[in-house]
Amino acid sequence: MIYINGKFLSQKITGVQRFAIELIKEFLKLKVECLILCPKNISLYGIFEEDKILVIGNKTGTLWEQIDLPIYLNTRSKFTLLNLCNTAPIFIRDQVVTIHDVAFLRNPKWFSRAFSTWYGFLIPIIAKRAKKVITVSKFSKSEIIELLNVPEKKIHVVYNSVSSLHSKSDDPSDLGYGKFFLFVGSMDPRKNVSVLIKSFNNANIANVKLILVGRFNNNFGNSQLSINDDIIRLTEVDDVMLSQLYSKAIAFIYPSLYEGFGLPLVEAMSYGCPVISSNSTCLPEVCGDAALYFDPNDSNELMYQMVKICAEEKLRKDLIEKGYNRIQKFSWHTSAMGLKNILTLPEL
């Protein structure tokens, strides 16, 4: 029997939670015998059929994961616990753990002290004890080998894929923002939004705005962002609105310093949005030839790419076509099949 750690159903949806949701949807279509174990404070209802969810215990959050979940599992026999969102119970050995990235080890200053301390304690333990480790890119696999000293043969790559947020709209006037660049992600330091803002302000492109979609996360260090009238911050955006933003942006810009995958990149490509991406970490692995790249520490290089994509319509069309071709590499069905095969591999 496969039990799935359902703590993510009590959290807001970011890239990590979306990975879990979409992968489990496809996993269930494969008719694998599994059950999602959840705390009592579920906030994401209606995603899975009720008979696939079991609420256990009285605690929430980390206490639920480290106490209630193991207590329940210790009454079971012949099970594997599947964890898809970085964390997992320390005292369970029959489990598979997903580690999306190890940025908290590469640069702890990007995170709050409490977050980096807890992850710095927890992740090495569960990575060592787990039967298998899943991650979301070859880059992250190399980081886990180097920084956590996990044997290569124990680590398996399961890519993110494109989530169907909403149907694409071809109406160019229904948002009311005019022409704009788009960023989607949390406003934490490693996303490097301050460089994006500096580049945008220095580019001074007439009648073009910058829309930032995302919210501050208390787990990350403070960012000082210089906002002006041409920069629009949207903190709460539903999937319909997000699909419209992707569809109508001049380009999607991702200035991140460190990523395990970078899910918004493939979402943007799926909506025909040209991509301008940092050349750091896994991002070239994800985008291939379907992006304009820049050094994330060079605001002038990003400014040049922003001006260039506004001036060259043929370049935009070429990037859109390459983006559509690139996303064919990623499939939730293929990833779910890969996950199923990983779970059935013999233990090392």
N, C-alpha and C positions, 0 to 999 in steps of 0.2 A: 504494500500500500504506500502511495506517495501522499504525504501531507505537505501542504504549502503554507509557509509563514505569511499570514494575511494581515500583518500589522500595517502594511501600506494602505489598506482600505480605510484606515482612520486618519490618513494624512491628505494634505492638498496634493494635487497632481503636478509634479515636475517631470523632468525627463526620466528619472529613476522609476517613479510610480507608473509612468506610461509604458515603460519597458515591461514591467511586471504585468500590467493589465492586458496589453496586446499579445504578449507571449502566452499568457494563460488562456486567453480566448482561443487562440489557435491550438494550444495544447489540448484543450477540452474537445476540440473537434476530432482529435486523433483517438478519442475513446480510451484514453489512459485512465485507469482507476486512481482517482485522487480526490482530496477534500481540502478546502481552504479553511484553515483555523484562524479565527479572528478574535480580537478583544471586543468588549461590549460597546465601545464608542465608535462603531463604524459610521463613517460619514459619506462614503461612496456607495450608494445603494443602486440596485438595478443593473449593475454591470454584469453580474453572473447570476445564474439560476440559483434560487434559494436552497435547493437540495445539494448544491456544491459548497455551501458555506456552513460552518459550525462555529458558533460563538462559545468560547470557553473562558473560565476564570472571572475574577472580579477586578483585576488591575488593568492598567492601560500603559501604553508606551513601552519604555525600556523595562519597567518592572514586570509587565505582562510577558514580554519576550524572554526575560531571564528567569522568571519564576513560574508563572501560570502555564506557559507553553511547555517547558520541560516536565512539569508535574503531570500534565495530561499525557504527554508522549511516553513517559515512563510506565504508564498503564497499558501501553500498546506493545505489540510484538511484530517483528519483521516489517519495519517501516523505513522509509527514507524521508527526511525533512528537506524540502526545497526552499531555499532562501534566495530571493531575487533582488533585494534592495540593500545590499551592503552588509547589514547587521544580521546577527544570528545568535541563538543561545550558546553560551560558553560550554555548558555541560551536556551537550548532545554530540555524539560522535557519528551517528548514522545520518549524516546530512551532507548536502551539496550547498556551497556558499557562493553567491555572486558578489564579486568585488568590481565595481564599475571603474574605479581608478584609485590611486594612492596619492592624490594631491596633498592630503593632510601630512604625509611624510616628506614629500618633495619640497613643500613650502608651508610649514605650519602657520606662518604669519598671515596667510590668506583666511584663516579661520579663527573663531573665538578660541580662547584658551581651554574652555570646558569641552568644546567639540573636539579639538585636536588631541587633547589629553585622553578623552574617552575612546576615540577611534584609534589612537596610538597604542592604547592598552588592548582593546577588543580585537581589532582586525588581525594582528599577528597571531593571536591565540586561535581564533576560529579558522584562519587560513591553514594553520599547522594541523589542527585536529580534524578538519573536514575530509571526507572521502575524496571529494573533487572540488575544484575551484573553477567557476565560470567567470569570464570577463568579456568585454564588449569590443575589443580591438586587439590587433597584434601589438600595437604600441603598449596598451595597458598590460598585456601579458608579459612583455619585456620588463616593465616597471615592477610587476609583482615578483618576477624572478629575481630582479636585482635588489629591491628594497625589502622584500619579505622572505627572501631565500626559500621560495617554494619551488620544488622540482618542476621542470618544464613539462614533463609528461603528465603531471597532475592537473594542469591548467588547460581549459578548453575555451575557444572563442565562439561566442554566440552574438552575432551582430544585431544591433537595433535595426528597425526598418521604418517604413513610411506609414504613418497612421492616417486614415481617412477622416480628416476633421469635419469637412463639410464640402458640398459641391462647389466648384469654382464659379465665380461670378464674372462675367465679361462687361458689366456695367461700370464705366470708368468714373462715374460721378456720385455714387451712392454713399461714400464715406465722408466727404466734405473736407478732406485734408489737402486736396490738391496733390502735387507731386511730392514724394517722400522716400527717404531711405528708412529701412526697418532693422531694428535689433530686437531679438526675443531671448530672454534669459534672466536669471537673477542678477541683482545689482551688487554682486560681491566682488572683491578685488581681483580675483583671477579672471573674471570675465573682461576686465580691462576696458570698461566702458568710458573711463576718463580719457583714454587715448582716442576713442571714437568721437567723443564730444569735441575734443581739441581739433581733430582733423576736420570735422564738419564745420566748426566755427571758422577755421582758417581757410577752408575752401570757398566759403561765402558764395555759394551757387544761388543765383537769383531764383526766387519763387520755389524753392525746394526746402522741405522740412525734414526733420529727423524724428521718428517715432520710436520710443523705447518701451517695450512691453516687458513687464516683470516687476517684482517687488523685492524689497530688502529682506534678507534672511538673518535672523538673530544669531545663527550659528557661524556667520561670517563676519570678518572685520568690517569696520565702517568705511564707506566710500564717500569721498567728497566730490560731488558732481556739480559742474557749473552749468546750470540750466538757464536758457533764455527763451524768448518768445517763439523762436523757430524750432524749439525742441519740445516735443509732446510726450509726457509720461502717462502710460496707461497701466495701472496696477492690476486690475481685474478684467480679463478679456475671456469671453467664452469661445468655444471652438468655431462657431459661425463667424464671429468677428475676426478671429485669428486667421481663418481661411481667406477672408476678404482682404486683410492686410497683406498677407503673402501674395495674393493674386495681383495686387495693384501697386506694390512697391517698385520703385526704380531698380532697387537691388536690396538684397538681404546682406547685412554686414555682421561678421562674427570675429571680433578682435581678440578672442580668448587667448590667455597665456598657457592654459593647460586644460585638456579635455580627455576623458576616456573614450568618448565617441563624438558627441555634438549632434544630438537628434534634430534640433531646429534646422540644420543644414539640409538634411534630406527632405524634411517637411517643406522647406522653401522651394527646393528643386521640383518637388511633386506638384507645386502650384504655379510652375512656370516663372519663378522668380530668380533672376540672375544672382549669383553668390560672389561676394568679396570676402575672402577668409584669411585669417592669420595663417602663417605657415608653420605654426608650432605643433608639437606633439603628434596626435593622431589625425589632425585635420586634413593633411594631404592624402592620407590613407582612405579617408571617407570620401573626399571630393574628387580625387583623381584630377582629370583635365577639365573638370566642369566648374572651375572657379578662378577668379583673379586672386593672387596671393600677395601678401605684404608681411613685412617684419612687424610683429605686434609691438615692438619697442620704438618703432619709427613712425611718428604721426605724419610726417611729410610723405612717406611712401603710401600710406593709406589715403591721404588727401589726394595724391596724384591718381590713384585708382578710382576714387569717387568722381573726380572731374572727368576722367577718361570715359567712364561708363555712361555719364550723362551726355557726352559729346558724340559717342559712337553707337548709333542704333544697330549697326551690323554686329558689333561686338555683343550687345545685349541679346540679339536673336541667336547668335552662335552659342552663347552660354546657356540660354534657355534650352536649346536643342541638346546640348551636351548634358545638361542636368537631367532631362527626361531619360536619356540613355543611361546615365550613371545610376539612377535609382533602381534600374532593373537588377542591379547587383544585390539589392537588399529586399528580403521578403520575410514577413512574420511567419508564413507557413514553413519556409525553408529553415528558419531559425528554430521553430517549434519541433520540426523533425530532427534537427541537430540536437536539441535538448533531450528529446526522447532517447536518441541513440546514446547520448552521454550518460543518462541515468541507467541505462541497461548495460553499460560497459562494466566488466569485472573490476572490483576494487584493486587498487595497486598494492 
